[in-house]
Amino acid sequence: MKTSDLVFVGIKGSVVALERATGNQRWATHLKGWNFVNVVLQNDAILASCQGEIFCLDPFTGNALWHNPLKGFGTGLATIAGDFNQVSASAAVLSEERRRDEAAASAATM
């Protein structure tokens, strides 16, 4: 199996790997919290950020290769940059920020 045979989804504090051809779940790894997860595939590793921390996962097993709590930076949304196409990941983060801002504005007017 190759990484191109899989689709990686960040959802509710977890990363889930699905088989591209069937949609069947291959593995799921809970990282932290129950919030938005930014996920990027780079050089046969999954980089995922949530709750202000970053994780590197094996794309075939979901096992953690390393983790950095990024102490002192808070728990907000984080983007991941590297030598790859970042457009879709940045769009997802911006969309989530916009959704949170709209929810906060709506709650403030109630």
VEXVOKOL-56781 format. One record per atom (N, C-alpha, C, O, CB): residue in three letters; x, y, z. Coordinates in steps of 0.001 Angstrom, whole numbers, plus 500000, padded with zeros to 6 digits. Glycine has a CB too. Example, Ala and Ser with C-alpha at 12.3 -4.5 7.8 and 13.67 -1.06 7.14 Angstrom:
VEXVOKOL-56781
ALA513190494310507800 ALA512300495500507800 ALA513200496700507800 ALA514236496681508465 ALA511308495527509046 SER512850497750507080 SER513670498940507140 SER512900500030507870 SER513409501138508039 SER514084499402505725 
//
This chain:
VEXVOKOL-56781
MET500833498824500000 MET500000500000500000 MET500881501245500000 MET501950501262500610 MET499051499995501208 LYS500417502292499304 LYS501126503573499233 LYS500278504636499924 LYS499072504459500097 LYS501429503975497748 THR500910505740500315 THR500153506825500948 THR499098507378499996 THR498067507882500441 THR501100507952501398 SER499345507287498689 SER498358507783497719 SER497105506911497690 SER496105507299497086 SER498976507843496320 ASP497138505738498332 ASP495968504866498429 ASP495075505241499609 ASP494012504650499805 ASP496407503413498556 LEU495514506229500395 LEU494798506612501608 LEU494366508070501565 LEU494962508889500865 LEU495666506366502833 VAL493324508380502320 VAL492857509750502541 VAL492916509976504047 VAL492477509126504820 VAL491387509989501963 PHE493458511121504467 PHE493613511403505888 PHE492678512544506270 PHE492637513584505612 PHE495089511756506231 VAL491925512327507352 VAL490921513279507797 VAL491241513692509228 VAL491517512845510076 VAL489491512676507695 GLY491204514993509494 GLY491334515496510857 GLY489949515847511362 GLY489250516647510741 GLY492288516731510925 ILE489538515260512482 ILE488197515498513005 ILE488157515259514511 ILE488649514242515002 ILE487174514597512296 LYS487579516186515224 LYS487349516068516675 LYS488549515522517444 LYS488429514547518185 LYS486161515178516929 GLY489702516156517262 GLY490890515768518011 GLY491558514498517543 GLY492448513983518220 GLY490543515618519417 SER491145513978516390 SER491690512712515883 SER492107512830514426 SER491688513744513716 SER490664511589516039 VAL492937511893513992 VAL493259511718512583 VAL492755510339512200 VAL492994509363512911 VAL494807511880512300 VAL492055510259511069 VAL491491509004510586 VAL492043508754509183 VAL492078509664508354 VAL489917509044510584 ALA492470507528508922 ALA492936507139507588 ALA491864506275506936 ALA491408505287507512 ALA494304506373507661 LEU491467506663505722 LEU490478505918504956 LEU491121505395503678 LEU491985506051503095 LEU489247506802504631 GLU490699504222503251 GLU491161503700501970 GLU490485504512500866 GLU489259504610500820 GLU490849502163501826 ARG491286505087499987 ARG490765505947498925 ARG489751505221498030 ARG488745505816497644 ARG491915506472498078 ALA489992503970497700 ALA489145503233496765 ALA487791502838497355 ALA486793502771496637 ALA489865501998496301 THR487759502575498681 THR486530502045499282 THR485915502938500347 THR484726502821500648 THR486805500714499876 GLY486711503821500915 GLY486241504642502033 GLY486292503917503365 GLY485900504478504388 GLY484837505102501775 ASN486768502685503370 ASN486878501924504620 ASN487943502537505523 ASN488991502987505058 ASN487212500443504329 GLN487655502543506816 GLN488607503081507781 GLN489764502115507981 GLN489568500929508244 GLN487918503368509120 ARG490966502643507850 ARG492185501841508024 ARG492659501928509478 ARG493000500914510088 ARG493310502324507054 TRP492678503156510033 TRP493049503381511423 TRP492511504737511877 TRP492142505577511056 TRP494591503308511605 ALA492473504938513183 ALA492105506225513781 ALA492992506436515002 ALA493173505527515811 ALA490574506272514172 THR493539507629515129 THR494395507964516265 THR493877509232516917 THR493799510283516280 THR495874508137515824 HIS493524509129518192 HIS493095510321518930 HIS494353511045519409 HIS495238510440520013 HIS492150509946520146 LEU494418512352519129 LEU495586513143519497 LEU495375513854520821 LEU496048513573521813 LEU495906514155518411 LYS494407514801520816 LYS494177515601522015 LYS492893516393521831 LYS492604516873520735 LYS495379516548522302 GLY492134516527522889 GLY490934517357522851 GLY489861516793521937 GLY489876515616521574 GLY491288518749522411 TRP488929517668521573 TRP487808517272520708 TRP487537518374519705 TRP486376518667519418 TRP486532516969521540 ASN488575518994519164 ASN488429520160518333 ASN489026519932516939 ASN489407518817516581 ASN489080521354519000 PHE489094521003516178 PHE489627521014514818 PHE491049520465514769 PHE491864520764515642 PHE489595522428514251 VAL491344519662513746 VAL492686519111513532 VAL493129519461512116 VAL492447519127511147 VAL492709517557513760 ASN494267520130511996 ASN494878520438510706 ASN495792519270510352 ASN496655518900511148 ASN495673521806510744 VAL495613518680509159 VAL496375517485508761 VAL497056517721507419 VAL496450518241506481 VAL495451516240508682 VAL498329517329507344 VAL499099517454506113 VAL499943516189505946 VAL500510515678506912 VAL500000518741506134 LEU500020515694504719 LEU500912514580504393 LEU502175515165503774 LEU502109515882502775 LEU500223513549503420 GLN503321514858504368 GLN504594515342503836 GLN505652514265503983 GLN505878513753505079 GLN505037516638504551 ASN506300513921502878 ASN507404512950502890 ASN507032511673503646 ASN507778511216504512 ASN508650513577503521 ASP505881511107503311 ASP505426509858503925 ASP505272509947505434 ASP505509508966506139 ASP506382508754503594 ALA504880511102505934 ALA504545511273507350 ALA503329512183507434 ALA503166513090506617 ALA505755511867508166 ILE502484511942508411 ILE501325512787508653 ILE501709513797509714 ILE502127513421510809 ILE500079511950509089 LEU501572515077509401 LEU501759516139510381 LEU500370516642510745 LEU499582516992509867 LEU502679517303509826 ALA500070516677512032 ALA498743517087512484 ALA498885518045513657 ALA499675517804514570 ALA497884515858512880 SER498118519134513632 SER498141520062514751 SER496732520199515320 SER495748520280514585 SER498698521442514316 CYS496665520222516649 CYS495410520473517352 CYS495733520925518773 CYS496764520567519342 CYS494499519199517361 GLN494825521719519326 GLN494994522207520698 GLN496364522858520908 GLN496908522810522011 GLN494811521057521688 GLY496925523470519851 GLY498204524154519972 GLY499413523246520021 GLY500506523694520371 GLY498193524986521172 GLU499242521969519675 GLU500356521020519674 GLU500499520408518288 GLU499566520458517486 GLU500145519911520740 ILE501670519827518001 ILE501885519188516701 ILE502330517742516911 ILE503086517425517829 ILE502941519970515866 PHE501835516880516027 PHE502112515454516085 PHE502599514998514713 PHE502171515526513686 PHE500850514654516528 CYS503492514018514705 CYS503927513371513471 CYS503537511904513581 CYS503942511212514514 CYS505481513542513230 LEU502732511429512602 LEU502211510068512646 LEU502689509245511459 LEU502933509773510374 LEU500693510088512683 ASP502818507961511683 ASP503094507025510594 ASP501816506901509771 ASP500767506590510334 ASP503572505617511138 PRO501864507134508451 PRO500637507131507654 PRO499989505751507487 PRO498819505665507113 PRO500933507695506306 PHE500720504690507754 PHE500173503346507569 PHE499603502736508841 PHE498788501815508783 PHE501232502445507027 THR500037503253510000 THR499578502691511274 THR498884503701512174 THR498081503330513030 THR500738502102512009 GLY499195504984511979 GLY498672506015512873 GLY499490506162514140 GLY499167506998514985 GLY497250505708513233 ASN500541505370514293 ASN501387505468515485 ASN502157506788515482 ASN502604507259514436 ASN502369504272515558 ALA502303507373516668 ALA503043508629516799 ALA504534508387516587 ALA505125507506517211 ALA502793509268518183 LEU505135509178515699 LEU506585509144515493 LEU507252510153516417 LEU508342509914516937 LEU506945509439514011 TRP506578511291516614 TRP507007512280517588 TRP505859513243517877 TRP504855513280517166 TRP508251513045517082 HIS506041514023518949 HIS505029514971519402 HIS505745516153520031 HIS506715515970520768 HIS504032514310520412 ASN505278517364519750 ASN505845518561520363 ASN504689519390520910 ASN503832519816520136 ASN506706519386519334 PRO504635519636522223 PRO503529520398522809 PRO503601521901522532 PRO502682522633522899 PRO503499520173524292 LEU504667522372521895 LEU504822523797521558 LEU504511524685522760 LEU503737525637522666 LEU503906524174520380 LYS505127524354523882 LYS504888525069525139 LYS505078526571524981 LYS506013527042524333 LYS505817524547526226 GLY504157527303525595 GLY504228528756525602 GLY503513529433524447 GLY503510530662524371 GLY505636529169525597 PHE502899528660523532 PHE502233529249522384 PHE500713529217522467 PHE500048529703521553 PHE502669528551521153 GLY500144528663523527 GLY498692528625523668 GLY498075527452522934 GLY498774526551522470 GLY498088529908523165 THR496737527476522836 THR496031526338522264 THR495211526701521034 THR494280525973520687 THR495138525727523297 GLY495527527795520373 GLY494769528216519200 GLY495051527367517975 GLY495830526414518020 GLY495065529648518892 LEU494399527736516877 LEU494615527045515607 LEU496041527263515122 LEU496615528335515315 LEU493609527529514546 ALA496604526245514496 ALA497965526336513968 ALA497970525844512526 ALA497260524896512188 ALA498964525513514838 THR498757526477511689 THR498949526000510327 THR500288525267510263 THR501147525434511130 THR498897527182509297 ILE500446524458509227 ILE501680523702509037 ILE502231524063507660 ILE501517523968506662 ILE501436522147509171 ALA503488524474507601 ALA504118524810506330 ALA505299523882506107 ALA505947523432507051 ALA504568526294506301 GLY505558523612504866 GLY506686522765504502 GLY506870522832503013 GLY506318523714502356 GLY506479521308504967 ASP507626521926502476 ASP507899521891501053 ASP506821521069500345 ASP507093520002499795 ASP509303521308500781 PHE505584521594500372 PHE504440520925499766 PHE503359521955499509 PHE503509523115499892 PHE503911519778500669 ASN502275521553498868 ASN501167522454498557 ASN500345522698499811 ASN499720521770500325 ASN500279521875497429 GLN500331523915500310 GLN499660524270501565 GLN498298524906501341 GLN497614525221502315 GLN500527525211502367 VAL497879525108500104 VAL496657525852499829 VAL495447525245500505 VAL494710525970501174 VAL496422525926498351 SER495204523950500364 SER493998523346500930 SER494029523347502455 SER492989523567503077 SER493833521920500417 ALA495163523113503071 ALA495244523119504524 ALA495002524519505070 ALA494301524678506069 ALA496605522597504988 SER495574525543504425 SER495348526914504868 SER493889527293504718 SER493339527973505585 SER496225527885504085 ALA493256526873503648 ALA491841527165503438 ALA491002526537504536 ALA490038527147504997 ALA491382526663502066 ALA491349525330504963 ALA490596524662506025 ALA490733525412507340 ALA489751525572508065 ALA491069523214506193 VAL491935525872507657 VAL492152526613508892 VAL491405527942508845 VAL490765528325509824 VAL493655526846509128 LEU491480528642507728 LEU490761529917507611 LEU489262529719507724 LEU488576530532508343 LEU491092530598506286 SER488744528656507139 SER487324528353507228 SER486917528090508678 SER485872528566509122 SER486979527144506349 GLU487724527344509412 GLU487427527056510814 GLU487489528332511647 GLU486640528535512515 GLU488406526008511370 GLU488472529192511406 GLU488550530459512124 GLU487316531314511866 GLU486768531911512793 GLU489810531222511721 ARG486878531375510616 ARG485691532146510260 ARG484453531585510962 ARG483627532346511467 ARG485487532144508735 ARG484322530254510996 ARG483186529622511668 ARG483179529964513152 ARG482126530275513710 ARG483226528099511477 ARG484337529911513794 ARG484430530246515222 ARG484091531713515471 ARG483384532035516426 ARG485839529939515752 ASP484594532601514615 ASP484292534030514759 ASP482798534293514620 ASP482229535071515385 ASP485066534850513719 GLU482165533648513648 GLU480728533832513449 GLU479927533279514619 GLU478933533880515028 GLU480285533163512156 ALA480347532144515159 ALA479659531567516315 ALA479792532466517527 ALA478829532649518273 ALA480210530178516632 ALA480995533041517738 ALA481204533943518863 ALA480373535208518709 ALA479787535687519680 ALA482683534297518995 ALA480316535750517504 ALA479535536957517257 ALA478046536685517468 ALA477330537521518019 ALA479787537479515831 SER477592535529517032 SER476194535141517199 SER475856534973518675 SER474791535404519118 SER475900533842516435 ALA476739534357519434 ALA476511534146520866 ALA476508535469521629 ALA475788535624522615 ALA477580533211521443 ALA477318536417521166 ALA477402537714521843 ALA476142538549521651 ALA475835539403522483 ALA478607538486521338 THR475416538317520577 THR474205539101520293 THR472967538474520912 THR471888539064520847 THR474006539244518791 MET473091537307521504 MET471922536638522103 MET471689537090523509 MET470751536629524159 MET472090535136522083 
//
